[in-house]
Amino acid sequence: MNVILFGATGMLGRGVLRECLRDDSVDGVLAVGRRPLGVTHPKLRERVQDDPSDLSAAGVDPAAYDACFFCLGVSSVGMKEEEYRRVTHDLTLAVARPLAAANPGMTFV
């Protein structure tokens, strides 16, 4: 199984990354994020970019992946509703929609 992981530098994403790298059924992980992970592993490929929703810049061929773990998000504390929605809702859909269109069998969590 090949996995795309968004948000691997956060609390939840780090846990998902750890489990994916430990799982023998996972062949490879592509981590897409805005900051470097500081982690190396034979199964891990990393793509650092300002706009994580730009799948073409990330070199993502949706047909090559079986699952996407979308762990990007922020706390709502101190945020205006519009910015919170942009980060937690709009960004999620900007990634999920093209993945689903290109690979309807992909699991998106």
N, C-alpha and C positions, 0 to 999 in steps of 0.2 A: 504494500500500500504506500502511496506517495501522498504527502500532506503539505498544504500551504498553511502557514501560520502567520497571522497578523497580530502585532502587539506582544511579541515575545519578551519585551523588556519590562513589562508590567508584572504585578503580583500574580495574576491569574495566568498570563501568557508564559511566564517562566515555569510555572508548574506544568502546563500543557507541553511545553518544549521538553522538559525533563522526562516526562512520561513517554512522549513520542520517541525520544532518543533511546530510552530503555526498552521499548517494546520491540520484540523480534519481528512482529508482523509489519512494522513500519520500515520501509526500505529507504525512504528519503524524506527530508523536511526542507521546504523552502520558507525561510523566515523573511518576511517583508516588514520593514519598519523605518522609522525616522532616525533611530540611533543605533550604533553598532551594539551587538550583543556582548562581545568580549568572550565568546564561547567558540570553541572549535570541536568538531566531531566529524568522523567520516561520513555520517548520514546527512550532515547539515550543510546547506547552501544558504547564504545570506544576501539579501538585497536591501541596501540602505538608500532611501530616496525621500525627498521632501513630501511628495504626494503619494501616500500608500495606495490610493485608489487607481493610480495609473498602472494598470496591469501590463500594458505593452512595454513600459519602461522596466518593469520587474522581470520581463522575459517569461511571463506566465503563459504556458500553453495549457488551457483548462483540460484538454483531453488527456493530459499526462498525469493528472491528479485525481485522487479518489475522494479526498476530503479537504475541507477548509475549516480551520478553527479561527474564528474572528474574535480576538480578545482585546481589541482596541476599545478604549472608553476612558471616561474621566468622571470624577466626582462632580456632582451638581453644585457643591458648596461654592458660593461666590460667583457663580456663572449666570449670565443672562440666559433666558430660555432659548433665544435664537441660536446662540453659540453652542449651548448644550445639545440642542436638537441637531445642529450641523455635525457635531462630532459623533454623537451616539446613534443617530438615526440615519441621516443623509449619507454619511460616509459608509455606513454598513450596507445600505442599499446600492451605493455606487460600486461596491465590490461584488455584492451578491447577485445583482441582476445580470451582469455580463457573464459571470461564472455559470449561473443557471442556464442562460441562453446557449452557451457554448457546450456545456456538459450537464444535461439534465439529470444524469445519474450521480452527480457529485453530492456528497453529504456536506451541508453547510451548518456549522454550529456557532 
